[in-house]
Amino acid sequence: MSPFRFEMTENPSRDIFPWLCLYLISGVGNVGCRKLIEHFGSAEEIFRSSVPALMEAGELRESAARKITEKVFSIDPEQEMKRIEQIGARIIPFPDSSYPSLLREIHDPPVLLYSRGKPIPPGQHFIAIVGSRNATDYGRRTAQKIALGLTENGIGISSGLARGVDASAHWGCVRGQGFTIAVLGTGVDIRYPRSNAKLFEKVLEQGAVVSEFPLGTAPEPKNFPMRNRIISGVSRGVVVVEATRQSGSLITAGLALEQGRDVFAVPGSVDSFKSRGPHFLIKQGAKLVEHAEDILSEIGYFYAPDNQGADEDVERPGVRLEPEEKRVFDCLGPYPMHIDQIIRSTGCAPGETSSILTRLELMGLIIQMPGMMFVRAQQG
């Protein structure tokens, strides 16, 4: 392919486009790209650098470094960007604030994500639910029930949009009006499998379809293990529902352990070979779970008991809140909310919100959890 000049592009997102260009250079890889990003700070600076500097900073072969300096791409970036815009997709580069923060922490995060649907909410917690494509009725019902229970308590669901357990987990989240992420082993313009075309559209309405693969990428077997590391990478934990010992779901569970995520397994019948995967994980130390509450408890989440009243008094006796304090307190519920969500919900300035949250915590009305998440304190 002939060398490409940045000034040729008419795309207005000049801060996004160079990252797409970098991604479309073969031989650099995700780890190499991350090293280059950490050293040079921006894609523009990477493309302005010399071959020796690129080789040293990214630990690259000379051939890969020359592709960067000569701007030789595997796919025409201009055409790819036009197609992205035509289907209403977005590019999320690694340094972007909308890039999932947990995914950024894994060993080899994608240089960028293709995304369709809604923006992924910052601070949103996700649990992955994966399992057999040829799931039994028990497996499908259990995956949907657990997904619905998690969704009703503010947890998002991630999975791979495959038949069986994956699809059931997505449907459970959709039914609960939650946010679900479908991670594909194809381009985000490919509806695969075709039997999940309706589910694909529902995910676009209520969540996001994401992939690290360029548009038009076919569902090749080699893509799915790569996809699995993203499913676990965006999630706090992974739940395995029905899987054989050779299942790709166990690969996802293994990746989750490498990434420091929690691994959960749903037990099944001892007579079913589809139970061998989950039972193996339980023997290896995975948490046995039967309900969403088991997972919520394990990850330290507060969830609303079934008998919680909707109109309970929001203030403790002897505590009087100022109007701004009450506005912030009222937007909090029984499950954690990120400070960015609180700021958007209340309309308060970031500094003012931070001060109010500190005061409410000192009053014993709220609890701060890891990751700048806040929740109402349980009243005795």
C-alpha positions in Angstrom: 0.0 0.0 0.0 1.3 3.5 -0.8 2.5 5.8 2.0 -0.3 7.9 3.6 -0.2 11.6 4.5 -2.1 12.9 7.5 -3.0 16.1 5.7 -5.1 14.1 3.2 -7.8 13.3 5.7 -10.9 15.4 5.9 -12.0 13.7 9.2 -12.7 16.4 11.9 -11.5 14.1 14.7 -7.8 14.7 14.2 -7.1 13.6 17.8 -8.7 10.2 17.1 -7.6 9.6 13.5 -3.8 9.2 14.3 -4.6 6.5 16.8 -6.5 4.6 14.1 -3.5 5.1 11.8 -1.1 3.7 14.4 -3.4 0.7 15.0 -3.5 -0.2 11.3 0.3 -0.6 11.2 1.2 -4.3 11.4 4.1 -5.6 13.4 3.8 -3.1 16.3 1.3 -5.0 18.5 -0.6 -3.9 21.6 2.3 -4.1 24.0 4.6 -2.2 21.6 2.0 0.5 21.1 1.5 0.9 24.8 5.3 1.4 25.3 5.3 4.0 22.5 2.3 5.8 24.0 4.0 5.9 27.4 7.2 7.3 25.9 5.9 9.8 23.3 2.5 10.7 24.8 0.6 11.0 21.6 0.2 9.3 18.2 1.3 12.4 16.4 4.6 12.4 18.2 5.0 8.7 17.5 4.7 9.4 13.7 7.1 12.3 13.9 9.9 10.1 15.5 12.9 8.5 13.9 13.4 4.8 13.3 16.1 4.4 16.0 13.9 6.2 18.6 10.9 4.1 17.8 12.9 0.9 18.0 14.3 1.8 21.4 11.0 3.2 22.9 8.7 0.4 21.6 11.2 -2.4 21.5 10.3 -2.8 17.8 11.9 -4.5 14.9 13.3 -2.1 12.3 10.7 -3.2 9.8 7.9 -2.2 12.1 9.5 1.1 13.0 10.0 1.9 9.3 6.3 1.2 8.6 5.5 3.9 11.2 7.9 6.5 9.7 6.8 5.7 6.2 3.1 5.5 7.1 2.4 2.2 5.5 -0.8 0.6 6.7 -2.5 -2.8 6.4 -5.9 -1.0 5.7 -6.5 2.5 4.3 -7.2 4.5 7.4 -9.3 7.1 5.5 -11.6 4.5 4.1 -11.8 2.7 7.5 -12.8 6.0 9.2 -15.4 6.8 6.6 -17.0 3.3 7.2 -16.9 3.8 10.9 -18.8 7.0 10.6 -21.3 5.5 8.1 -22.4 2.8 10.6 -22.4 5.2 13.6 -19.5 3.6 15.3 -16.8 5.2 17.4 -13.1 4.8 18.0 -11.9 4.7 21.6 -8.1 5.1 21.8 -6.2 3.6 24.8 -5.5 7.0 26.4 -9.0 8.3 26.0 -11.0 8.9 29.2 -13.9 6.8 27.9 -11.6 3.7 27.5 -12.7 1.2 30.1 -10.4 1.8 33.1 -10.1 -1.9 34.1 -9.3 -3.0 30.6 -6.4 -0.5 30.6 -4.8 -2.4 33.5 -4.3 -5.8 31.7 -1.1 -6.9 30.2 -2.0 -6.3 26.5 -5.0 -4.0 26.3 -6.1 -3.2 22.7 -4.6 0.0 21.3 -8.1 1.1 20.5 -11.7 -0.3 20.6 -14.3 0.0 17.9 -17.6 0.7 19.7 -21.3 0.9 18.6 -24.3 1.8 20.7 -24.2 3.9 23.9 -21.0 5.2 25.5 -19.7 2.9 28.3 -20.6 4.7 31.6 -17.4 5.7 33.5 -17.3 4.0 36.9 -19.8 1.3 35.9 -19.0 -2.1 37.3 -19.4 -5.1 35.1 -19.6 -8.9 35.7 -18.9 -11.3 32.8 -21.2 -14.3 32.4 -20.0 -16.9 29.9 -20.6 -20.6 29.2 -21.7 -23.2 26.7 -23.0 -22.3 23.3 -25.1 -25.4 23.4 -26.5 -24.7 26.9 -29.3 -26.7 28.5 -32.5 -25.0 29.6 -31.1 -25.0 33.1 -28.0 -23.1 31.9 -29.9 -20.5 29.9 -32.4 -19.9 32.7 -29.6 -19.6 35.3 -27.5 -17.2 33.2 -30.5 -15.0 32.6 -31.6 -15.0 36.2 -28.1 -14.1 37.6 -27.7 -11.4 34.9 -31.1 -9.9 35.8 -30.3 -10.0 39.5 -27.0 -8.2 39.0 -28.6 -5.7 36.7 -31.3 -4.8 39.2 -28.5 -3.9 41.6 -26.7 -1.6 39.3 -24.1 -4.1 37.8 -23.5 -4.2 34.1 -23.1 -7.5 32.2 -20.4 -8.3 29.7 -20.3 -11.4 27.5 -19.5 -12.5 23.9 -22.9 -12.5 22.2 -22.5 -16.2 21.4 -25.5 -18.5 21.4 -26.5 -20.2 24.7 -25.2 -18.8 28.0 -23.8 -15.6 26.5 -27.1 -14.7 24.8 -29.1 -15.5 27.9 -26.9 -13.3 30.0 -27.3 -10.3 27.6 -31.1 -10.9 27.5 -31.2 -10.9 31.3 -29.5 -7.5 31.4 -31.7 -6.1 28.6 -34.8 -7.3 30.5 -33.5 -5.5 33.6 -32.9 -2.3 31.6 -29.2 -2.5 32.4 -26.1 -1.7 30.5 -24.6 -4.7 28.7 -21.3 -4.9 26.7 -21.1 -7.5 23.9 -17.5 -8.1 22.9 -17.2 -9.5 19.4 -14.6 -11.7 17.7 -15.6 -10.0 14.5 -15.8 -6.4 13.3 -18.6 -4.4 15.0 -20.4 -4.3 11.6 -20.8 -8.1 11.6 -23.9 -9.7 13.2 -22.6 -13.0 14.3 -24.1 -15.5 14.8 -27.1 -14.5 12.6 -29.5 -16.1 15.1 -28.6 -13.3 17.5 -29.4 -10.5 15.1 -32.3 -9.3 17.2 -30.2 -9.4 20.4 -27.5 -7.4 18.5 -29.9 -4.6 17.9 -31.1 -4.7 21.5 -27.6 -4.4 22.8 -27.0 -1.4 20.6 -30.1 0.2 22.2 -29.2 -0.5 25.8 -25.4 -1.0 25.8 -22.4 -1.2 23.6 -21.0 -3.7 21.0 -17.2 -3.5 21.0 -14.3 -5.2 19.2 -10.6 -4.7 18.7 -10.9 -6.0 15.1 -11.3 -3.7 12.0 -14.6 -3.5 10.3 -15.4 -6.5 8.1 -13.3 -8.9 10.1 -14.8 -12.4 9.8 -15.4 -14.8 12.7 -12.2 -16.7 12.5 -11.4 -19.2 15.3 -8.2 -17.3 16.3 -10.1 -14.2 17.1 -12.2 -15.6 20.0 -9.4 -16.2 22.5 -8.3 -12.6 21.9 -11.8 -11.5 22.4 -12.1 -13.4 25.7 -9.3 -11.3 27.4 -11.5 -8.2 26.7 -14.6 -9.8 28.2 -12.7 -10.5 31.5 -10.6 -7.3 31.2 -13.6 -5.0 31.4 -15.2 -6.9 34.3 -14.8 -7.2 38.1 -15.3 -10.9 37.8 -16.3 -13.8 35.5 -19.2 -16.2 36.1 -19.0 -19.6 34.3 -22.3 -21.3 33.7 -22.1 -24.7 32.0 -18.9 -25.5 30.2 -16.9 -28.5 29.3 -13.2 -28.9 30.4 -12.1 -27.8 26.9 -14.5 -24.9 26.7 -13.4 -21.4 25.7 -15.2 -20.2 28.9 -12.4 -21.8 30.9 -9.9 -19.8 28.9 -11.8 -16.7 29.9 -11.7 -17.8 33.5 -8.0 -18.4 33.3 -7.4 -15.0 31.8 -9.6 -13.5 34.6 -7.2 -15.0 37.1 -4.2 -13.7 35.4 -5.8 -10.2 35.4 -6.6 -10.4 39.1 -10.4 -10.8 38.6 -12.7 -12.9 40.7 -13.9 -16.2 39.2 -17.3 -17.6 40.0 -18.8 -20.9 38.9 -22.4 -22.2 38.9 -22.7 -25.9 39.9 -24.7 -28.3 37.8 -25.7 -31.9 37.6 -22.9 -34.4 38.3 -24.4 -36.4 35.4 -23.9 -33.7 32.8 -20.6 -33.2 31.0 -21.5 -29.5 30.8 -20.9 -29.3 34.5 -17.3 -30.5 34.3 -15.9 -27.0 33.6 -17.7 -25.2 36.5 -17.0 -28.1 38.9 -13.3 -28.1 37.9 -13.1 -24.3 38.7 -14.8 -24.8 42.1 -12.3 -27.5 42.9 -9.5 -25.0 42.0 -10.9 -22.4 44.3 -13.5 -20.5 42.3 -16.5 -19.2 44.3 -19.6 -21.4 44.0 -22.6 -19.1 43.3 -26.3 -19.9 42.9 -27.7 -16.3 42.9 -26.8 -12.8 42.0 -26.6 -12.0 45.7 -23.7 -14.5 46.1 -21.7 -12.4 43.7 -22.7 -9.0 45.1 -21.7 -10.2 48.6 -18.3 -11.5 47.4 -17.3 -8.2 45.6 -18.5 -6.1 48.5 -21.5 -4.6 46.9 -24.5 -3.3 48.9 -27.8 -4.5 47.4 -31.3 -3.6 48.2 -33.2 -6.1 50.2 -36.6 -7.2 48.9 -38.5 -5.5 51.7 -36.8 -2.1 51.5 -39.3 0.7 51.6 -39.3 3.3 48.9 -40.2 6.2 51.1 -37.9 5.7 54.1 -36.6 8.8 56.0 -33.4 9.9 54.3 -32.0 11.7 57.4 -30.9 10.3 60.7 -32.4 11.9 63.8 -30.5 15.0 64.8 -28.9 15.4 61.4 -30.1 18.3 59.3 -28.9 18.6 55.7 -28.4 21.8 53.7 -30.2 21.8 50.3 -27.0 21.0 48.3 -26.2 18.2 50.7 -29.7 16.7 50.5 -29.6 16.9 46.7 -26.4 14.8 46.6 -27.6 12.4 49.3 -31.0 11.9 47.5 -29.3 10.9 44.3 -27.5 8.0 46.0 -29.1 4.6 46.5 -28.4 1.2 47.8 -25.7 0.4 45.2 -22.5 2.4 44.6 -22.4 5.3 42.3 -19.3 6.9 40.7 -18.5 10.5 41.6 -18.8 11.5 37.9 -22.3 10.1 37.8 -23.2 12.0 41.0 -21.9 15.3 39.4 -24.0 14.7 36.3 -27.1 13.8 38.3 -27.0 16.7 40.7 -25.5 19.4 38.4 -23.1 20.4 41.2 -19.6 21.5 40.5 -16.9 18.8 40.9 -15.2 20.6 43.8 -18.4 21.3 45.6 -19.6 17.7 45.1 -16.3 16.3 46.5 -16.7 18.5 49.6 -20.3 17.5 50.1 -19.5 13.8 49.9 -16.8 14.2 52.5 -19.2 15.9 54.9 -21.9 13.3 54.3 -19.3 10.6 55.0 -18.3 12.3 58.2 -21.9 12.4 59.2 -22.1 8.6 58.7 -24.8 8.9 56.0 -22.7 7.5 53.2 -19.8 5.2 52.6 -16.9 5.7 50.1 -15.9 2.6 48.3 -12.8 1.9 46.1 -12.7 3.7 42.8 -14.4 6.9 44.0 -17.7 5.0 44.4 -20.3 6.1 47.0 -23.3 4.4 48.6 -25.8 5.2 51.3 -24.8 3.8 54.7 -27.2 1.1 56.0 -29.3 2.5 58.8 -29.6 0.5 62.0 
